[in-house]
Amino acid sequence: MSTVTKYAPGSKVRYGYAKGPAQIAALVVAILLLVTGILGFIPGVTTDLGDITFAGPYSGAHLLGVFQTSVLRNSVWILMGLIGLGAPVKRLGATLYMSGMAGFFFTLFLYDLLFGNSDFGGNIFSSNVPDFALDFCYGLAFAITALSTSQIALMGSDYEE
């Protein structure tokens, strides 16, 4: 016998950890970033792993043979993923996390454009043209996701924190 939960008219549906749209999106992003960061340290997935540097523009390691990576870059991705695992608790936290990740990746994209693989002393991230494109696409995707799952987009729905 199945049970159907009925709500009184005007009542809101409450969700828990990673149950609402914003929370699910934040959890997916957190896992994506966490897995990407971990894959950057796995031989075979990352080519020329012996040539990886801690930071700077001249790392010889490439994630999936395409994206130039370094210990710092992988560590930042892992850290951002770990931070995101706490974001799906509430809708606001999930939306802020997604917006923050969009801002972070757009900032990283601008940093890549300005410094790329230059000899500038402050260049701490290794990156190549595919990294530029990935950072921009991640920033755009995360911004669109944050906007589409935000509180404004969900006003009038049966969703509540």
Secondary structure, DSSP 8 states (H G I E B T S, - for coil): --------TT--EE--TT-SHHHHHHHHHHHHHHHHHHHTTSBTTEETGGG--SSSTT---EETTTEE--HHHHHHHHHHHHHHTTGGGSHHHHHHHHHHHHHHHHHHHHHHHHHTT---TT--S---HHHHHHHHHHHHHHHHHHHHTSHHHHTTSSEE-
